[in-house]
Amino acid sequence: MLKIQIEEASKRFQYEWIFKNLNLSLQSGDRLAVTGSNGSGKSTLLKCLAGSIPLSSGKVSYNLNGAEIPDTDWFKQLTIAAPYLELPEEFTLEELLDFHFKFKSPKQGLDISEMLEILYLSDHRNKLVSQFSSGMKQRVKLGISLFSDVSIVFLDEPTTNLDKKGVSWYLDLVEKYTKDQILMICSNEPREFEFCQEKLVLEDYK
């Protein structure tokens, strides 16, 4: 079992506090929604918890079966899907999936062909990612995050560029593939996180 412990976490840019004195504990199977107005710092919190930017004060720790994981190794435990993360567009879709799963193991029973079917992109396996629509790219981002055998999934505005059918597809995918993981969703759209047991309103920590 993996646990994330957040103690008195605070982040500021120059003189502006993004959040202050945040305490939180998450463990395998937890689903947390982080909400707040645009620009409130949801993405910043996600990046701090993922270890990509440092806190101004406080501590985040990852513990696997009681042993603390060095922050240099957090990336092995997690995946992120977010609008601001770019896909390598010089790859074909199949090359991208092959590349990603050299670094992450796929969930049991999933191979590249099955992933392509779930993504509804089998006919585009040899197309360059640069030729994909924004909605297709978003499906790929969500797919590689949710198909990876990791302990933590961070999703930032997960239905960006998805139509109504795509939103239903996303909800089905989350239900099927995130049962034993820590799932954190940063969003203002209730449809993206209504299944979460816990909710954190970022404005409460200003």
C-alpha positions in Angstrom: 0.0 0.0 0.0 1.2 3.5 -0.9 0.6 6.5 1.3 1.1 10.2 0.6 1.5 12.4 3.7 1.2 16.2 3.3 2.2 18.2 6.3 1.8 22.0 6.6 2.4 22.3 2.9 2.7 25.9 1.6 3.6 27.4 -1.8 4.1 31.0 -2.8 5.3 32.8 -5.9 7.1 36.0 -4.8 4.7 37.6 -2.3 1.5 35.7 -3.3 0.6 32.6 -1.4 -0.9 29.9 -3.6 -1.9 27.7 -0.6 -0.8 27.6 3.0 -0.7 25.1 5.8 -2.3 22.2 3.9 -2.4 18.9 5.8 -3.6 15.8 4.0 -3.2 12.1 4.0 -4.0 9.8 1.0 -3.6 6.1 0.5 -4.2 3.5 -2.1 -7.9 3.5 -3.2 -8.5 7.1 -2.2 -10.1 9.5 -4.7 -9.6 13.2 -4.1 -11.1 16.1 -6.1 -9.2 19.4 -5.8 -11.4 22.4 -6.8 -11.0 26.1 -6.9 -11.5 29.0 -9.3 -9.4 29.4 -12.3 -5.9 30.5 -11.3 -6.4 29.4 -7.7 -3.4 27.0 -7.9 -4.8 23.6 -8.5 -2.2 22.7 -11.1 0.6 24.1 -8.8 -0.6 21.8 -6.0 -0.5 18.9 -8.3 3.0 19.7 -9.5 4.2 20.0 -5.8 2.7 16.7 -4.9 4.2 15.0 -8.0 7.6 16.5 -7.0 8.1 18.6 -10.2 8.2 21.9 -8.3 9.3 22.4 -4.6 7.1 23.6 -1.8 8.0 26.9 -0.1 7.5 25.2 3.3 6.1 22.0 4.7 6.7 18.4 3.6 5.3 15.8 1.3 6.3 12.2 1.8 5.6 9.0 -0.1 5.6 5.7 1.9 5.3 2.3 0.3 4.5 -0.5 2.7 5.9 1.6 5.6 9.2 2.5 3.8 9.7 6.1 2.7 10.5 6.7 -1.0 13.2 9.3 -1.8 11.7 12.2 -3.7 14.0 11.4 -6.6 12.0 8.2 -7.1 8.5 9.5 -6.8 8.1 9.6 -10.6 8.2 5.8 -10.7 5.0 5.7 -8.7 2.8 8.1 -10.7 1.4 9.2 -14.0 0.0 12.7 -14.9 -2.5 13.7 -17.6 -2.8 17.5 -18.0 -3.5 20.0 -20.8 -0.1 21.7 -20.4 1.8 18.4 -20.9 2.8 17.8 -24.5 2.9 14.5 -26.4 6.0 13.8 -28.6 4.4 14.7 -31.9 7.1 13.2 -34.1 6.0 9.7 -33.1 3.2 7.6 -34.6 0.6 6.6 -32.0 2.0 3.0 -31.9 5.6 4.3 -31.5 4.4 6.6 -28.6 2.7 3.8 -26.8 5.7 1.5 -27.3 8.0 4.3 -26.0 5.9 5.1 -22.9 5.6 1.4 -21.9 9.4 1.0 -21.9 9.3 3.2 -18.8 6.0 2.1 -17.2 4.5 -1.4 -17.0 1.0 -1.7 -18.5 -1.8 -2.9 -16.3 -2.2 -6.7 -16.3 -3.8 -8.0 -19.4 -3.4 -4.9 -21.5 -1.3 -5.0 -24.7 -0.8 -2.2 -27.3 -3.5 -3.6 -29.6 -6.1 -3.6 -26.8 -5.1 -0.1 -25.7 -5.7 1.1 -29.3 -9.2 -0.4 -29.3 -10.1 1.1 -26.0 -8.9 4.5 -27.2 -10.9 4.1 -30.4 -7.8 4.8 -32.4 -6.9 1.4 -33.9 -7.2 2.9 -37.4 -4.7 5.7 -36.5 -1.9 3.5 -35.1 0.5 4.6 -37.8 -0.5 8.2 -38.0 1.8 10.9 -36.5 0.6 12.3 -33.3 1.1 15.8 -34.8 -1.8 15.0 -37.1 -4.2 14.2 -34.3 -7.1 16.5 -33.2 -7.0 18.0 -29.7 -9.7 15.4 -28.6 -7.6 12.5 -29.9 -4.5 13.8 -28.1 -6.5 14.1 -24.9 -7.7 10.5 -25.2 -4.1 9.4 -25.6 -3.0 11.3 -22.6 -5.7 9.8 -20.4 -5.1 6.4 -21.8 -1.3 6.2 -21.1 -2.0 7.5 -17.6 -4.8 5.1 -16.8 -3.3 2.1 -18.5 0.0 2.3 -16.5 0.6 0.1 -13.6 1.4 2.8 -11.0 0.2 3.7 -7.5 -0.9 7.3 -8.2 -2.8 9.0 -11.0 -2.9 12.8 -11.2 -5.5 14.2 -13.6 -5.7 17.9 -14.3 -8.9 19.0 -16.2 -9.3 15.5 -17.7 -12.2 16.2 -20.1 -10.5 19.2 -21.8 -11.3 18.9 -25.5 -13.6 15.9 -25.1 -17.2 15.9 -26.4 -20.1 14.4 -24.6 -19.3 10.9 -25.8 -15.7 11.4 -24.8 -16.7 12.4 -21.2 -18.7 9.2 -20.9 -15.7 7.2 -22.2 -13.5 9.0 -19.6 -15.8 8.1 -16.7 -16.0 4.5 -17.8 -12.2 4.3 -18.0 -11.7 5.8 -14.5 -14.2 3.3 -13.1 -12.5 0.4 -14.7 -8.8 1.2 -14.2 -8.3 3.2 -11.0 -9.8 1.0 -8.2 -6.6 0.4 -6.1 -4.8 3.6 -6.9 -4.6 7.1 -5.4 -6.5 9.2 -7.8 -6.4 13.0 -7.6 -8.4 15.2 -10.0 -8.0 18.9 -10.3 -11.1 20.4 -11.8 -14.0 22.9 -11.6 -16.3 20.5 -13.6 -18.4 18.3 -11.2 -18.9 15.8 -14.0 -15.1 15.1 -13.9 -15.0 14.2 -10.2 -18.4 13.5 -8.8 -17.3 9.9 -7.9 -14.6 11.1 -5.6 -15.1 10.4 -1.9 -13.0 13.5 -0.8 -13.0 17.1 -1.9 -10.5 19.8 -1.2 -11.4 23.5 -1.9 -8.1 25.3 -2.5 -9.5 28.7 -1.5 -9.8 27.3 2.0 -6.0 27.3 2.2 -5.1 30.8 1.2 
